[in-house]
Amino acid sequence: MAIAIWTVVMLLVVQIVFARWNLNQLPALGSRDLRKSYSSPGAKTVPCQKTEKSGIWLSVLIPARNEAGRIGDCLASVSAAAADDCGVEIWVLDDESDDGTVSVIERMGQRDSRIGLLAGTPLPDGWIGKSHACRQLASRASGDWFLFLDADTRLEKGCLRALRDTLSSQGEWGLVTGFPRQETETWMERLVVPLMMFTVACHLPCRLVAGSADPRFVAAHGAFMCIHRMTYETIGGHAAFSSHLVDDMELARRVKRAGHPVRLARIHRFVYMRMYENAAQVWKGYAKNVFPGLGRNGFLLFGVLFSYAFLYLFPLLTLCSSIGHPDLFLPSVLALALGFGLKAIVDRSSGVSPKYAWTLPAAICLLIAIGVASWTIAATGNTYEWKGRRYT
């Protein structure tokens, strides 16, 4: 056991070094130093239709289903971020809401004439709700770039200006995405939600997101996806993966397969959100995404969960065992401290308070439980539930 815990210590040292380096590979939104990205010899570009004010015509597209309590703040932030910008249109699609979402959108449209409301059509067989809504929004959009936002996304002032700088450096094709700053209030939110960026920082070589054409090296967040019209049409839009539960990752993979660049940027200074509002939403949201997000590969899922248990839970076990085995005390404490330090580094880099880094073992326990639940739903032939709809 002593050899095993010292092995964990060494692995965590390597993990910290990698994570610090890896996070530095992400360019900030608005930065013109966007690192070298791969290019596809067969890819074609089309000229953007310039506007006198901005040079880029941007369509902000927001699907909304029963978002009466959120969509107003979302639209207010988008309007403020787009103040005095003649190169922006804002479309919101009401996806069969029954909670007053439409009246909120209409009220916001009276304040900002750029905000338009679309009535969604019934969900066809073989589609997930969000992809169907996004397809309808894209069919109405007239911009060169489509910025898909979730109804719980909020933009800071200066966000669209920074995005335009990034798009100008990106060229006239591809995808720009990033992970918003996560605001959490309940205990399960604080434990589980920040693990999204933790996983990316610790395991995905961020340089290869932009620097490799391999679709395995990709990360995306559906709350902030900006894709060029030509790229969107080239990949077949959301119709190409209408039933895929993890639509944001699948869209990014298809952009790469088409030979167009995918840019993962640090956006937490300009974009924030509260994804879930209680424990039940956290559980359902992650259970819907974890197993499908790993390609429904059970071996990969349990390999990831085992490695997490070994790195972040095993030190706690050996610390408890050190009462009768004093040789385990030092490496156990070191391993726990390194795990907490790793979590603090990632949290701070993504705009999350690092004061909850010490809760990492509890967060990993919850993630393992959710991962097993996600696999069990698929293995038993049950359905994933989200926003009143069920998917297989």
Secondary structure, 3 states (H helix, E strand, C coil): CHHHHHHHHHHHHHHHHHHHHHHCCCCECCCCCCCCCCCCCCCCCCCCCCCCCCCCCEEEEEEECCCCCCHHHHHHHHHHHCCCCCCEEEEEEECCCCCCHHHHHHHHHHHCCCEEEEECCCCCCCCCHHHHHHHHHHHHCCCCEEEEECCCEEECCCHHHHHHHHHHHHCCCCEEEECCEECCCCHHHHHHCCHHHHHHHHHCCCHHHHHCCCCCCCCCCCCEEEEEHHHHHHCCHHHHHCCCCCHHHHHHHHHHHCCCCEEEEECCCCEEECCCCCHHHHHHHHHHHHHHHCCCCHHHHHHHHHHHHHHHCHHHHHHHHCCCCHHHHHHHHHHHHHHHHHHHHHHHHCCCCHHHHHHHHHHHHHHHHHHHHHHHHHHCCCCEEECCEEEC
